[in-house]
Amino acid sequence: LPPAKNDRLTFCYTGQLYKERTSCLQMFCRVISELISKSAIDGNHISFEYCGPDSEQVKEVFKKYSLCHILNNHGYVDKSEAEEIQNKSDIFLVLSWNSQKEKGILTGKFYEGIRLKKIIFSIVSGDEPDSELYNLNEKYNYGYCYEEARGEDQNIEFKDRIIELYNKKNNCVPLMQSFNTALYERFSYPNLTIELRNIFESLIISH
């Protein structure tokens, strides 16, 4: 179903907020707060939808950056309600991490964003660049991926992307002209099944 029409650029995040993801959300809030304070965007025309078990933690982060007025905190909801919230949003936020100790993490939220054919903004904490999310973004250009490990210079690009989408929304311009079907097909169940079968066959042959 197409997203509900509204005059707000709407971000969403559904699910748990692990320790590594809290810093990602803080980074997002910091950027939004700076853009509002510089009048680059209007806080009345942007919203953030959250549903999951960490409502209080999310609320504290938004309170820290004086952004409670853009937060719609739905709390814990069932799957159908979560999907409806995701569907009505413009931008699918994915939070993850990549470090020397933990690499190759690809959260299930990424797949949900692809399935709904949403613009995906990924924020990756940690001290290691070239995460799975970053490399997938480079290959398929599905949205935007910010990596903490790449330093503060990336903040400018991240802000520019948000301003660009904000202006499109205000001018009733479609946020996404077309969806990369190669990305959608890459993670479709038939293709994943073929990949899994090939792995099993290679293991059988090798033994």
PyMOL commands that set and color helices and strands:
alter all, ss='L'
color gray80, all
select helices_A, chain A and resi 19-37+43-45+55-64+68-70+79-87+108-115+132-140+148-150+154-170+181-186+189-206
alter helices_A, ss='H'
color red, helices_A
select strands_A, chain A and resi 9-14+46-51+71-73+91-97+119-125+143-147
alter strands_A, ss='S'
color yellow, strands_A
deselect
rebuild
show_as cartoon
